[in-house]
Amino acid sequence: MFDIGFSELMVIALVALVVIGPERLPRVARTAGHLLGRLQRYVGDVKSDINREIQLDELKKMQQQVEDSARNLQSSVTQEFTSMETQLNQSLAQGDAPALPAEAVEAAVPFEPPASPETPAPAPQLELGFEAEQAAKKIA
């Protein structure tokens, strides 16, 4: 920051010794050291605050991007669902059997329970996590 060499520091020290005097120079040097330490801590705190603000801004930008992506995904899924529903309603109105894609036919294969008769086969279900929260609330 400042370009001060050793010879310049020696000149400053000699002038301080002459002006302040040898009795008060150690106390003044100690006070100056404490003030410089406080200044360095303050500058360090300001730097860390600025870095935190920059990181917070970056995180907010990333959060906004994720929210935009989620909205786009939700709108595309909603559009696809609406178009499938429209096609299904049209085919049912015409009396035709709906044509299922190959993935849906493969997914419709019946579930085979395990061979062990002691354990009953689990019922297939969609878990959204709401039941666990409600059960936890009832227990508490």
MDTraj code that builds the backbone (N, CA, C; nanometers):
import mdtraj as md
import numpy as np

residues = "MET PHE ASP ILE GLY PHE SER GLU LEU MET VAL ILE ALA LEU VAL ALA LEU VAL VAL ILE GLY PRO GLU ARG LEU PRO ARG VAL ALA ARG THR ALA GLY HIS LEU LEU GLY ARG LEU GLN ARG TYR VAL GLY ASP VAL LYS SER ASP ILE ASN ARG GLU ILE GLN LEU ASP GLU LEU LYS LYS MET GLN GLN GLN VAL GLU ASP SER ALA ARG ASN LEU GLN SER SER VAL THR GLN GLU PHE THR SER MET GLU THR GLN LEU ASN GLN SER LEU ALA GLN GLY ASP ALA PRO ALA LEU PRO ALA GLU ALA VAL GLU ALA ALA VAL PRO PHE GLU PRO PRO ALA SER PRO GLU THR PRO ALA PRO ALA PRO GLN LEU GLU LEU GLY PHE GLU ALA GLU GLN ALA ALA LYS LYS ILE ALA".split()
xyz = np.array([
    [0.0834, -0.1172, 0.0000],
    [0.0000, 0.0000, 0.0000],
    [0.0885, 0.1244, 0.0000],
    [0.1647, 0.1449, 0.1078],
    [0.2600, 0.2547, 0.1125],
    [0.3975, 0.1972, 0.0842],
    [0.4769, 0.2714, 0.0105],
    [0.6108, 0.2239, -0.0225],
    [0.7101, 0.2946, 0.0696],
    [0.7268, 0.2388, 0.1901],
    [0.8177, 0.2975, 0.2887],
    [0.9302, 0.1979, 0.3128],
    [1.0528, 0.2445, 0.2927],
    [1.1685, 0.1582, 0.3116],
    [1.2224, 0.1665, 0.4535],
    [1.3259, 0.0860, 0.4798],
    [1.3853, 0.0815, 0.6134],
    [1.4507, 0.2146, 0.6502],
    [1.5177, 0.2765, 0.5541],
    [1.5849, 0.4041, 0.5825],
    [1.4830, 0.5126, 0.6173],
    [1.3691, 0.5119, 0.5508],
    [1.2645, 0.6097, 0.5819],
    [1.2064, 0.5851, 0.7206],
    [1.1916, 0.4585, 0.7612],
    [1.1451, 0.4268, 0.8963],
    [1.2449, 0.4743, 1.0014],
    [1.3734, 0.4620, 0.9730],
    [1.4765, 0.5087, 1.0666],
    [1.4697, 0.6604, 1.0836],
    [1.4470, 0.7331, 0.9747],
    [1.4351, 0.8786, 0.9832],
    [1.3144, 0.9161, 1.0677],
    [1.2027, 0.8482, 1.0467],
    [1.0807, 0.8751, 1.1243],
    [1.1051, 0.8456, 1.2720],
    [1.1752, 0.7358, 1.3035],
    [1.2042, 0.6992, 1.4424],
    [1.2945, 0.8031, 1.5085],
    [1.3966, 0.8524, 1.4386],
    [1.4857, 0.9548, 1.4944],
    [1.4117, 1.0859, 1.5209],
    [1.3246, 1.1256, 1.4268],
    [1.2464, 1.2478, 1.4461],
    [1.1520, 1.2301, 1.5645],
    [1.0895, 1.1132, 1.5769],
    [0.9993, 1.0870, 1.6893],
    [1.0764, 1.0899, 1.8201],
    [1.1986, 1.0351, 1.8225],
    [1.2807, 1.0351, 1.9432],
    [1.3169, 1.1771, 1.9859],
    [1.3485, 1.2607, 1.8901],
    [1.3848, 1.3984, 1.9201],
    [1.2629, 1.4784, 1.9645],
    [1.1508, 1.4623, 1.8924],
    [1.0308, 1.5424, 1.9213],
    [0.9619, 1.4951, 2.0488],
    [0.9406, 1.3637, 2.0631],
    [0.8632, 1.3109, 2.1760],
    [0.9502, 1.2964, 2.3006],
    [1.0718, 1.2583, 2.2834],
    [1.1608, 1.2398, 2.3980],
    [1.1733, 1.0928, 2.4332],
    [1.2841, 1.0552, 2.4955],
    [1.3075, 0.9138, 2.5248],
    [1.2171, 0.8580, 2.6342],
    [1.1606, 0.9440, 2.7237],
    [1.0748, 0.8930, 2.8309],
    [0.9369, 0.8509, 2.7784],
    [0.8828, 0.9309, 2.6877],
    [0.7464, 0.9036, 2.6397],
    [0.7426, 0.8208, 2.5115],
    [0.8534, 0.7999, 2.4452],
    [0.8559, 0.7273, 2.3173],
    [0.8037, 0.5841, 2.3289],
    [0.8406, 0.5046, 2.4310],
    [0.7859, 0.3676, 2.4391],
    [0.6336, 0.3658, 2.4542],
    [0.5798, 0.4571, 2.5344],
    [0.4344, 0.4610, 2.5530],
    [0.3640, 0.5025, 2.4227],
    [0.4207, 0.6002, 2.3511],
    [0.3627, 0.6444, 2.2240],
    [0.3722, 0.5320, 2.1206],
    [0.4845, 0.4607, 2.1183],
    [0.5007, 0.3495, 2.0234],
    [0.4007, 0.2383, 2.0533],
    [0.3803, 0.2099, 2.1838],
    [0.2836, 0.1070, 2.2226],
    [0.1420, 0.1489, 2.1813],
    [0.1066, 0.2743, 2.2060],
    [-0.0261, 0.3247, 2.1669],
    [-0.0431, 0.3195, 2.0152],
    [0.0613, 0.3592, 1.9421],
    [0.0547, 0.3539, 1.7951],
    [0.0380, 0.2090, 1.7477],
    [0.1067, 0.1156, 1.8134],
    [0.0919, -0.0265, 1.7770],
    [-0.0492, -0.0766, 1.8008],
    [-0.1094, -0.0375, 1.9147],
    [-0.2472, -0.0781, 1.9430],
    [-0.3434, -0.0198, 1.8393],
    [-0.3211, 0.1058, 1.8039],
    [-0.4087, 0.1697, 1.7034],
    [-0.3938, 0.1031, 1.5672],
    [-0.2696, 0.0701, 1.5307],
    [-0.2495, -0.0002, 1.4030],
    [-0.3137, -0.1386, 1.4051],
    [-0.3059, -0.2073, 1.5190],
    [-0.3713, -0.3385, 1.5303],
    [-0.5216, -0.3267, 1.5162],
    [-0.5813, -0.2270, 1.5799],
    [-0.7260, -0.2051, 1.5669],
    [-0.7625, -0.1743, 1.4224],
    [-0.6789, -0.0911, 1.3579],
    [-0.7046, -0.0567, 1.2185],
    [-0.6989, -0.1808, 1.1295],
    [-0.6003, -0.2669, 1.1525],
    [-0.5895, -0.3898, 1.0730],
    [-0.7089, -0.4822, 1.0968],
    [-0.7530, -0.4954, 1.2223],
    [-0.8710, -0.5784, 1.2502],
    [-0.9952, -0.5210, 1.1839],
    [-1.0086, -0.3883, 1.1887],
    [-1.1241, -0.3239, 1.1259],
    [-1.1235, -0.3476, 0.9754],
    [-1.0076, -0.3325, 0.9112],
    [-0.9967, -0.3562, 0.7669],
    [-1.0273, -0.5025, 0.7361],
    [-0.9787, -0.5941, 0.8184],
    [-1.0090, -0.7370, 0.7989],
    [-1.1577, -0.7652, 0.8127],
    [-1.2230, -0.7033, 0.9111],
    [-1.3675, -0.7218, 0.9285],
    [-1.4450, -0.6685, 0.8088],
    [-1.4035, -0.5526, 0.7587],
    [-1.4717, -0.4944, 0.6419],
    [-1.4532, -0.5853, 0.5211],
    [-1.3337, -0.6383, 0.5018],
    [-1.3088, -0.7296, 0.3893],
    [-1.3957, -0.8547, 0.4001],
    [-1.4038, -0.9124, 0.5201],
    [-1.4851, -1.0346, 0.5366],
    [-1.6330, -1.0038, 0.5169],
    [-1.6795, -0.8866, 0.5623],
    [-1.8196, -0.8489, 0.5389],
    [-1.8488, -0.8338, 0.3897],
    [-1.7567, -0.7733, 0.3180],
    [-1.7748, -0.7567, 0.1735],
    [-1.7768, -0.8928, 0.1050],
    [-1.6865, -0.9828, 0.1452],
    [-1.6850, -1.1176, 0.0860],
    [-1.8145, -1.1920, 0.1152],
    [-1.8673, -1.1787, 0.2382],
    [-1.9949, -1.2438, 0.2713],
    [-2.1084, -1.1890, 0.1867],
    [-2.1110, -1.0585, 0.1651],
    [-2.2151, -0.9974, 0.0825],
    [-2.2067, -1.0467, -0.0617],
    [-2.0842, -1.0573, -0.1119],
    [-2.0661, -1.1071, -0.2487],
    [-2.1148, -1.2506, -0.2591],
    [-2.0800, -1.3343, -0.1614],
    [-2.1253, -1.4733, -0.1629],
    [-2.2757, -1.4817, -0.1486],
    [-2.3351, -1.3945, -0.0667],
    [-2.4801, -1.3930, -0.0501],
    [-2.5481, -1.3560, -0.1806],
    [-2.4923, -1.2574, -0.2525],
    [-2.5490, -1.2197, -0.3816],
    [-2.5406, -1.3353, -0.4806],
    [-2.4270, -1.4057, -0.4815],
    [-2.4112, -1.5211, -0.5710],
    [-2.5121, -1.6303, -0.5360],
    [-2.5322, -1.6552, -0.4061],
    [-2.6289, -1.7575, -0.3646],
    [-2.7709, -1.7172, -0.4030],
    [-2.8023, -1.5881, -0.3916],
    [-2.9354, -1.5423, -0.4318],
    [-2.9563, -1.5609, -0.5818],
    [-2.8526, -1.5339, -0.6606],
    [-2.8625, -1.5543, -0.8052],
    [-2.8838, -1.7026, -0.8368],
    [-2.8085, -1.7892, -0.7683],
    [-2.8239, -1.9331, -0.7907],
    [-2.9632, -1.9796, -0.7494],
    [-3.0134, -1.9268, -0.6367],
    [-3.1472, -1.9631, -0.5908],
    [-3.2511, -1.9205, -0.6927],
    [-3.2363, -1.8015, -0.7484],
    [-3.3303, -1.7537, -0.8496],
    [-3.3258, -1.8425, -0.9738],
    [-3.2064, -1.8851, -1.0143],
    [-3.1945, -1.9734, -1.1299],
    [-3.2623, -2.1076, -1.1035],
    [-3.2433, -2.1617, -0.9837],
    [-3.3065, -2.2895, -0.9497],
    [-3.4584, -2.2746, -0.9471],
    [-3.5082, -2.1648, -0.8898],
    [-3.6528, -2.1420, -0.8861],
    [-3.7091, -2.1276, -1.0270],
    [-3.6369, -2.0569, -1.1155],
    [-3.6821, -2.0440, -1.2541],
    [-3.6860, -2.1801, -1.3235],
    [-3.5834, -2.2611, -1.3008],
    [-3.5804, -2.3951, -1.3603],
    [-3.6957, -2.4804, -1.3074],
    [-3.7234, -2.4700, -1.1777],
    [-3.8338, -2.5464, -1.1198],
    [-3.9669, -2.5010, -1.1785],
    [-3.9840, -2.3698, -1.1957],
    [-4.1085, -2.3198, -1.2561],
    [-4.1223, -2.3697, -1.3996],
    [-4.0125, -2.3662, -1.4760],
    [-4.0175, -2.4140, -1.6143],
    [-4.0521, -2.5621, -1.6190],
    [-3.9921, -2.6406, -1.5294],
    [-4.0217, -2.7833, -1.5247],
    [-4.1673, -2.8072, -1.4873],
    [-4.2150, -2.7330, -1.3899],
    [-4.3544, -2.7483, -1.3473],
    [-4.4498, -2.7113, -1.4602],
    [-4.4204, -2.6038, -1.5315],
    [-4.5103, -2.5638, -1.6407],
    [-4.5071, -2.6659, -1.7539],
    [-4.3887, -2.7213, -1.7840],
    [-4.3828, -2.8213, -1.8916],
    [-4.4557, -2.9494, -1.8509],
    [-4.4422, -2.9899, -1.7231],
    [-4.5135, -3.1088, -1.6766],
    [-4.6641, -3.0833, -1.6788],
    [-4.7044, -2.9658, -1.6374],
    [-4.8468, -2.9319, -1.6383],
    [-4.9010, -2.9314, -1.7806],
    [-4.8260, -2.8748, -1.8743],
    [-4.8696, -2.8745, -2.0136],
    [-4.8805, -3.0165, -2.0679],
    [-4.7813, -3.0985, -2.0370],
    [-4.7831, -3.2371, -2.0854],
    [-4.9009, -3.3129, -2.0247],
    [-4.9247, -3.2942, -1.8965],
    [-5.0359, -3.3598, -1.8310],
    [-5.1686, -3.3146, -1.8914],
    [-5.1807, -3.1864, -1.9170],
    [-5.3045, -3.1338, -1.9765],
    [-5.3260, -3.1901, -2.1162],
    [-5.2206, -3.1986, -2.1960],
    [-5.2356, -3.2532, -2.3312],
    [-5.2705, -3.4019, -2.3258],
    [-5.2086, -3.4773, -2.2334],
    [-5.2423, -3.6193, -2.2201],
    [-5.3870, -3.6363, -2.1750],
    [-5.4302, -3.5518, -2.0816],
    [-5.5670, -3.5585, -2.0333],
    [-5.6654, -3.5262, -2.1456],
    [-5.6317, -3.4284, -2.2258],
    [-5.7181, -3.3917, -2.3389],
    [-5.7264, -3.5064, -2.4384],
    [-5.6129, -3.5668, -2.4707],
    [-5.6128, -3.6793, -2.5632],
    [-5.6935, -3.7965, -2.5075],
    [-5.6784, -3.8239, -2.3797],
    [-5.7518, -3.9336, -2.3174],
    [-5.9016, -3.9065, -2.3178],
    [-5.9393, -3.7837, -2.2855],
    [-6.0814, -3.7488, -2.2875],
    [-6.1387, -3.7585, -2.4278],
    [-6.0628, -3.7179, -2.5286],
    [-6.1096, -3.7276, -2.6665],
    [-6.1251, -3.8733, -2.7083],
    [-6.0286, -3.9577, -2.6723],
    [-6.0368, -4.0982, -2.7118],
    [-6.1502, -4.1684, -2.6373],
    [-6.1762, -4.1311, -2.5111],
    [-6.2878, -4.1899, -2.4384],
    [-6.4217, -4.1419, -2.4948],
    [-6.4257, -4.0171, -2.5384],
    [-6.5489, -3.9636, -2.5971],
    [-6.5791, -4.0315, -2.7295],
    [-6.4777, -4.0712, -2.8029],
    [-6.4969, -4.1400, -2.9309],
    [-6.5240, -4.2890, -2.9102],
    [-6.5046, -4.3387, -2.7906],
    [-6.5292, -4.4791, -2.7613],
    [-6.4104, -4.5678, -2.7881],
    [-6.2988, -4.5096, -2.8228],
    [-6.1772, -4.5877, -2.8474],
    [-6.1091, -4.6187, -2.7143],
    [-6.0414, -4.7301, -2.7120],
    [-5.9597, -4.7624, -2.5950],
    [-5.8336, -4.6770, -2.6026],
    [-5.7915, -4.6206, -2.4936],
    [-5.6721, -4.5356, -2.4992],
    [-5.5476, -4.6185, -2.5295],
    [-5.4641, -4.5615, -2.6143],
    [-5.3387, -4.6276, -2.6503],
    [-5.2335, -4.5901, -2.5465],
    [-5.1800, -4.6922, -2.4801],
    [-5.0798, -4.6676, -2.3780],
    [-4.9403, -4.6774, -2.4389],
    [-4.8507, -4.5905, -2.3998],
    [-4.7131, -4.6041, -2.4472],
    [-4.6477, -4.7291, -2.3888],
    [-4.5386, -4.7710, -2.4499],
    [-4.4702, -4.8940, -2.4080],
    [-4.4226, -4.8848, -2.2633],
    [-4.3802, -4.7637, -2.2187],
    [-4.3339, -4.7492, -2.0804],
    [-4.4477, -4.7755, -1.9825],
    [-4.5684, -4.7316, -2.0166],
    [-4.6816, -4.7516, -1.9272],
    [-4.7195, -4.8987, -1.9217],
    [-4.7066, -4.9695, -2.0338],
    [-4.7383, -5.1121, -2.0362],
    [-4.6388, -5.1884, -1.9508],
    [-4.5098, -5.1525, -1.9601],
    [-4.4087, -5.2183, -1.8791],
    [-4.4297, -5.1895, -1.7312],
    [-4.4728, -5.0679, -1.7002],
    [-4.4961, -5.0300, -1.5610],
    [-4.6207, -5.0976, -1.5060],
    [-4.7098, -5.1418, -1.5928],
    [-4.8349, -5.2026, -1.5494],
    [-4.8209, -5.3517, -1.5217],
    [-4.7000, -5.4072, -1.5335],
    [-4.6782, -5.5486, -1.5038],
    [-4.7075, -5.5698, -1.3558],
    [-4.7867, -5.6731, -1.3217],
    [-4.8254, -5.6930, -1.1814],
    [-4.7038, -5.7196, -1.0935],
    [-4.7147, -5.6764, -0.9718],
    [-4.6082, -5.6925, -0.8732],
    [-4.6101, -5.8357, -0.8212],
    [-4.4922, -5.8993, -0.8221],
    [-4.4821, -6.0357, -0.7716],
    [-4.4294, -6.0306, -0.6290],
    [-4.5044, -6.0829, -0.5321],
    [-4.4578, -6.0796, -0.3937],
    [-4.3409, -6.1744, -0.3750],
    [-4.2633, -6.1542, -0.2718],
    [-4.1519, -6.2456, -0.2450],
    [-4.2035, -6.3856, -0.2117],
    [-4.1181, -6.4840, -0.2284],
    [-4.1574, -6.6232, -0.2116],
    [-4.1831, -6.6592, -0.0659],
    [-4.1341, -6.5819, 0.0289],
    [-4.1499, -6.6134, 0.1696],
    [-4.2939, -6.5895, 0.2146],
    [-4.3625, -6.6927, 0.2707],
    [-4.5009, -6.6733, 0.3134],
    [-4.5120, -6.5983, 0.4464],
    [-4.4019, -6.5875, 0.5252],
    [-4.4110, -6.5212, 0.6547],
    [-4.4313, -6.3705, 0.6412],
    [-4.3690, -6.3106, 0.5418],
    [-4.3783, -6.1655, 0.5273],
    [-4.4788, -6.1313, 0.4177],
    [-4.5786, -6.0530, 0.4502],
    [-4.6743, -6.0141, 0.3464],
    [-4.6097, -5.9155, 0.2493],
    [-4.6611, -5.9154, 0.1291],
    [-4.6081, -5.8272, 0.0253],
    [-4.6470, -5.6833, 0.0576],
    [-4.5533, -5.5919, 0.0451],
    [-4.5874, -5.4520, 0.0722],
    [-4.6792, -5.3969, -0.0356],
    [-4.7732, -5.3161, 0.0068],
    [-4.8653, -5.2559, -0.0894],
    [-4.7937, -5.1406, -0.1584],
    [-4.7939, -5.1387, -0.2922],
    [-4.7276, -5.0281, -0.3609],
    [-4.8031, -4.8983, -0.3341],
    [-4.7288, -4.7937, -0.2973],
    [-4.7927, -4.6656, -0.2704],
    [-4.6936, -4.5541, -0.2971],
    [-4.7457, -4.4386, -0.3155],
    [-4.6645, -4.3206, -0.3403],
    [-4.6429, -4.2497, -0.2082],
    [-4.5176, -4.2337, -0.1682],
    [-4.4891, -4.1694, -0.0408],
    [-4.4509, -4.0252, -0.0661],
    [-4.5267, -3.9337, -0.0089],
    [-4.4982, -3.7915, -0.0230],
    [-4.4375, -3.7337, 0.1031],
    [-4.4391, -3.8089, 0.2118],
    [-4.3808, -3.7618, 0.3349],
    [-4.4792, -3.6918, 0.4259],
    [-4.6021, -3.6729, 0.3811],
    [-4.7004, -3.6045, 0.4637],
    [-4.7445, -3.6930, 0.5800],
    [-4.7549, -3.8232, 0.5568],
    [-4.8007, -3.9140, 0.6603],
    [-4.7018, -3.9170, 0.7766],
    [-4.5730, -3.9157, 0.7462],
    [-4.4713, -3.9201, 0.8518],
    [-4.4788, -3.7940, 0.9377],
    [-4.5015, -3.6795, 0.8733],
    [-4.5109, -3.5551, 0.9495],
    [-4.6337, -3.5569, 1.0390],
    [-4.7469, -3.6058, 0.9859],
    [-4.8687, -3.6102, 1.0647],
    [-4.8545, -3.7086, 1.1807],
    [-4.7893, -3.8225, 1.1570],
    [-4.7684, -3.9190, 1.2629],
    [-4.6781, -3.8610, 1.3716],
    [-4.5775, -3.7866, 1.3309],
    [-4.4870, -3.7242, 1.4284],
    [-4.5619, -3.6206, 1.5121],
    [-4.6531, -3.5480, 1.4499],
    [-4.7311, -3.4491, 1.5227],
    [-4.8251, -3.5165, 1.6233],
    [-4.8829, -3.6317, 1.5815],
    [-4.9747, -3.7032, 1.6715],
    [-4.8982, -3.7593, 1.7913],
    [-4.7759, -3.8068, 1.7692],
    [-4.6971, -3.8651, 1.8767],
    [-4.6528, -3.7573, 1.9744],
    [-4.6171, -3.6401, 1.9225],
    [-4.5659, -3.5322, 2.0073],
    [-4.6716, -3.4640, 2.0879],
])
top = md.Topology()
chain = top.add_chain()
for i, resn in enumerate(residues, 1):
    res = top.add_residue(resn, chain, resSeq=i)
    for name in ("N", "CA", "C"):
        top.add_atom(name, md.element.get_by_symbol(name[0]), res)
traj = md.Trajectory(xyz[None], top)
